Amino acid sequence: MTFHVGLIGSGNISETHARAARAISGVEIAAVYGTNFEKVRRFCRDHGGTPFEDFSAFLTHRPMDLVIIGSPSGLHAAQGIAAAKQGLHVLTEKPIDISTRRADELIEAAGRARVKLGVIFQDRMKPHIRQLKDWIDRGVLGKPLLADARVKWYRPPEYYRNSRWRGTLRLDGGGALINQGIHTIDLLLWLLGDVSRVEAQTATELHAIEAEDTATAILKFASGALGLFHSTTAAYPGYPRRVEISGTEGTVILEHDQIIAADLRKAPDERAGIAPRDENPSASSAVVSDVRGHQAVIEDFLSAIQKNTVPACDGQEGRRSLALVEAIYRAARSPQRTAGV
């Protein structure tokens, strides 16, 4: 079976989607939509597909089985709803949108149209992170007690200056938290479960943007565990993401998505040490050179279509991280700096 993919967007992340999709046997780029038609045409010359500058015409192009959305975050739900109404499966970049209200509208539309809906959180597919998830689920770490997650990245001024949407409230929904930090928010929820309460502060410390470039939060998990979370795009020159999780039976540390320490009372037989390293320089660049994570997400989504199963991160799962991000923003605006989730 050949899957015909339509891409919404022709920027950096859509380039990633195209390269990841083309690496999969039986996948073809059918069409590409974008607002800069010259850029879209160049994109199609590189990756194939019919270029479109009219969104309605793009959605009726056939053959086309699904769309992958790589547009500004604030457009994800509206474009996904329009695609679902045309009977197209929808795989969207994170976040699912910039508000849970819009996310719910997209989830409802996909359900009504009986199409698959997925959200791209490629970290869930990485071998070491999946190993840690398995250990936590099996109780290897015991009862989780404390998580410390740091996303101390750097983006140069032109990252925001040369974009019409990054760091804006209307199209990005915020800054370092909802754009860069949401991957780690999703990871904490996936590994440790729901958060019931947050304390938070945000600030714009370095960049000339209307949203925050720095966010900090204390998380109270429903399980009773506590979490410390930091996200910034102002930490020059940028450092690998680090996640430390301690339980009653030991501590595991992830750095740049690799398990670099597993100090456990009872070491499991299997270790993830032979898994390939993610080569993306995420700490200092938005460019995705290593597309294996995205490829795995697309492969999982296509499998869900074929077998009529649930994608690894469906709409409801994708909504969880956005709901927590909203709670952190709400807490940061509150005089008490706290909010429920």
N, C-alpha and C positions, 0 to 999 in steps of 0.2 A: 504493500500500500504506500502511495506517495501522499505526504501531507503538504498542502499548499499554504504558506504562511504569509500573512500581510503584516507589514511593520508600520506602526504609527510613530513617526518621528524619524529624523535622519541625522541626529547629533551623535555625541560620543557614546551614549549608552545604547542607541539603536545600532551603531556600528558593532558593539559587543554582541547584541542579539543576533545580528546577521552572521557574524563569524561563528558564533556558537551553533546556530541553526544549520549552517552549511556544513558543519563538521559531522552532522548526523546523517546517516544513510537514509535515503527515502524522504528527504525534506528539501523543498524548493521554496525560494522567495518568490511569491506570486505578484506582490504589489507593495508599493511604498508610498505613504502619504506624509507630506510635510508642508509647512507654510512658505519655505524658501524653495521655489521650484527648481532653480538652477542647482542648488545643493542636492535636491532629491534626484535629479537626473544624473548627477555625478555618482551619487550613491548607487543607483540602479546599474550604472555602467560597471561598477566594481562588484556588485553582489547579485545582479539579476533582478527581475521583476519589472512591472510596469509602473512608471512614475505618475503620481496624482497630486494635484494641488486643490482639488475639489473633494472634500471629505465624503459627501454623499455618493459621489461616483466611485470613489475608492471602495466603499462598503459593499457596493453591488458588483464589484469585479469578481469574476469566476473563471477558473476554479480557485476558491479560497476557503479554507476550512477553519482557520483561527487567526486571531490578531495578537501581536505582542506589542504592548503599549510602552513607549519610551518617551512620551511627551512630558512637559512639566507636570508636577505632582497634582496640581489643582485641576487638571483636565482629565485625570484618569477615569473617574466615575462617569462623567458625561460621555466620554468617548467609548468606554466599555459598555455602557447602557445602549448606545446607538448600535454598537457591533452585535450585542446580544439580540437586539430586536431583528437583526438580519440573519439570525441563526448561526452566528459565528461564535466559536469558543473564545474565551478572553483570558489571556495571561498578561498581567500588568506588572510593571516595575514597582518596587516599594516606593513610598507607602501606597496602600490601596487607594487612598486619596488623602486630603488634608483635613477631613472631618469625619467623625463616625456617622453623622447623618447622611453624608453623601455615600459613604461606604455601604451603609444599610440599603440605600436605594440601588446600588450596583448589585449587591448580593441578592436582593429581591428580584431584580430584572433578570439576572442570570438563571435563578430558579424558575421563574415564570416561563422563560424561553427554553428551559431544559438544556442549557449549554454549560460546559465546565467553566469554572472561574478559578484562577490561580494567581498567587502573588509571588514575585521573585524575591526570595530570601535565600540566596545561594549558599550562605554559611551552613544551613541545615544539611547540605549535601556533602560537606567536607569530611574526610575520613576521621581525623582526630576529634572533631567536634561530635561526630556520630558515636565515636568510641566513648567519649565522656558521657553522652546522653545514655548510652547503654549501661555504663557503670552506675550512674545515678539511679536509673530505673531498677537496676538489680540490687541496689542497696550497698554497693561496694564502698561508697563514701559514708555510709550510715545515714543518720538524719542530717540534712543540710542545715548549717548554722549561719554561715556568713558568705556573702559574695562581694567581691571587689572588682568592678569593671571600669577600665580606663580607656577612653578613646581620645588620646592626646595627639591629634592630627594637625597638619598645617595646610592651609590653602592660601596661595598668594593673592594680593589684591585684585589682580586681573581675572581670577576665577569668578569673582562676583561682578567686577566692573564690566566684563565682556559678555555678560549674560543678562537677558531681559527678565529672568524669573528667579534666579538663585538668590536666596536671602530675602525674598519678598514675602509678605504675608498672604498676598492674593494668590500666588501661583506655587510658592514653596511651602507655605503654611507655617513658616518659621525659619530656623537656620540650622546650626550644628546639631541640634537634637533630632529634629524630624527628618533631616536629610542624611547626615552621616551616622548619628547615634542610634537611629532606629534599628539598624542591623543588630546592635548589641542588646537593645531593649527586647527585640524578638528572641534573641538567643537566651537571655535570662528567663523569659517567660516559658520558652520551650524546655529549658533544662529544669527549672525550679518551680514552675506553676504560677498561679495568679498572684498578683500584688493587691493588697487590700487598702493600703494607705501610703501616701508619699509626703515627704518634706522636700522643698526644692527652692533653688534660686537660679536665675538666668541673668546674663549680662552681655552687653556688646562691648568688648574690651579693645578690639584691634581694628576690625573691618568697618568700612563705611557702608553699612547695610541697616535696613529697618528692623531686622530680626536679630536674634541672639547669635553670637559666635562662641558662647561658653555657657554650659549648663551643668549643674550639680544636683544630685538628688539622693535622699535616703529612702530606701524602699523597705516596706514591711510586707513580707510575703504572707499569704494566707496560711502557709505551713508553720509560721512562726519565725522563719529565718529572716535575717536582715541583709540588706544590700546597700553598697555604696556605689554610686554611678557618676562618672564624669565624662563629658563630651565637649570637645572644642575643636575649632579649626584655626586656633591662634597660637598653638604650641610649636614654634619654630625649633627645629626643621621638620618636625613630625616624628612620632614614635610608634612602633608597632602596637596594635591593640593588645591589651593584656586583661585576662579574666582569671581571677583566683576564686576557687570555690572550696570552702572548708566544711567538713561534716564531722560527726562524732567518730568516724573511722579514718579520717585523714584529709589531705588537701591535694587538689590537682590544679596546676597552673597552665593556662593556655597563653601563648604569645604568638602573634601573627598566625593564629589558627593551628598552631602546633602544640601538642602536649610537651612542655619542657620540664615539668616536674610532676611526679605522681608519688607522693609520700603517704602510703597507705599501710594500715596495720596488717591487712591481708592482701598482698599484691595479687591481682588476677593473673591468670596464665597468659592471656593474650595482651599484647601491647601494640600500639599503633605506630611504632617507630619507623617502619619501612614505608609508610605512606608518603606520596610525593608532596612536597611543600608548595603552598600557594605562592606564586611568584609575583603577584600584584603589589606594586609599591603604594598601597592604599594610604599609608600614613602621610605621604607628601604629594600624591597625585590622584586625580580622578580618572585617569586613563586606565582601562582594564586590558592588560596585555595577556593575562592568563584567563581564558574563557571557560576552563573546565567546570567551574562551579555553575555557571549559567547553562552550559551544555547539559549538565546533569539535571537541572531544573526543567529544561525544555523536554528532555527525554522522559522524565517522570510525568510531565503534563500530557505528552502524546500517548504514553502508556495508559493514563487515566481515561483519555478519550476512547482509545481502542477497547479497553477492558471494562469501561463504565465503572471505574473506581474513583475514589476521592484523591485529588492531587496532594502531594506532600504538604503544601501550604495552600489551602483553599481560601475562599473569601472570609469565612468566619475566623480562621486562624490568622489571616492577615489583618483582620480588624483588631485583634487583641493588642498588638503593639501600638497601633494608632490610639486606642483607648487609653493606654498607659501614658503615651506621649501627651495626650490632651490633659490627663490628670496632672502631669508634671508642670505643664504650662499653667494650669489652673492654680496649682499650689504656689507657683512662683509669683502669681498676681495677687494671691490672697495676703491680707495683712498678717495672718498667722503663719504664712508660708507652708501650709499643710492642706491636703485635700484627700478625699476618698476616691477610690477607683470604681 
